[in-house]
Every structure is written in C-alpha cells, then in structure tokens.
C-alpha cells in the first residue's frame, strides 16, 4: 500500500532552515511521535517504523520510505 502525504502550514523559521530540515529524513522522523528510521539503505531509501497508541489500543507499522525527487528550486521532495 502506498501512502502519499501532502500538507502545508506556516513554520516559525526561515524557508532555508525548513528546507534543510525537511531533506533530513532522520530529523523529520524524530519530530513525529512514535516514528523511527530503522535503516538507511542509501541517500533516498530508508526503512522505518511507526508505533501508535490510542487509548487501550496499540498499533505498529513498518515500511519503506523512498524519496523520489528533490527539487531545490520549488523546495519539493
């Protein structure tokens, strides 16, 4: 199953600072509670896990992350 996330929101830092952070997949995962990069395969491929607890229910997911493209001009990845 493929998941595509698209979201935009204001950040309290400069665009250059935010762009540098968003290219660091380990740093992005560290900002997400329960998420962890478990393996770096190469510069664009990672393996990771996400653990979620909601009341008495707990769920764990593992999957692959692939950065398909990085465009510095439009700051998209």
N, C-alpha and C positions, 0 to 999 in steps of 0.2 A: 504494500500500500504506500503510495507516495502522498506526502503532505506538503503543501505549498503555503507558506505564511506570508501575508502581505499586511503591513500595518505602518502607519506614520503617526508621529507625535512629536511635540516640541521637546528639545533637550536643553538643559541649563548650561551647556558648554558650547564651544565653537564647533562649526561644521567640520573643520580639520581634525579636531580632537575626537569627535564622534566617529568620523570615517576611519581613523586609525584604530579605534577600539573595535568597531564592527568587523574589521578584517581579521581580528584576533579571535578565532573560534573558541579557544580555551577561555578567554576572558568573557566572551558572551555567555558561554555555558555557566561560568561562575556567577553570573548575575541572575541566573534562573534557578530558583529553589528546587532542589531535587535533581538537577541536571548535572551530568558529568561526562566529560570526554574520556573514554577509557583507552583509546588507541589512536595514534596519528599514523596513518598509512603513508601519506605523502602530503604535499602542501595543500591539496584540495580534497583529500579523502580522509574521513575520520569515522570512528565507531564511538557510540555513546549510549548512555542510559538516562532515563528519567524515572524518578520514583514520585508517586503522588499519593497522598493520604487525605481522604475526605471522610471525616467522622470515623466510624469504625472500619471503613473500607480502605484497603491499601492496594495500589496497582503499581506495577513496574513494567517499563518498556525498554527495549534496546533496539538500536537501529543504526543505519549508516547515514552519514552526512556527506554530501558531495557539493562542493562549490563549483557550479557550472561555469560561471563567468564573473569576472571582476572588471568594472568599467569605472576608472577613476574620474573621467570627465563628467559622468552623470551620477557618480557616487552610488552605484548599484552593484549588488553582488547576489 
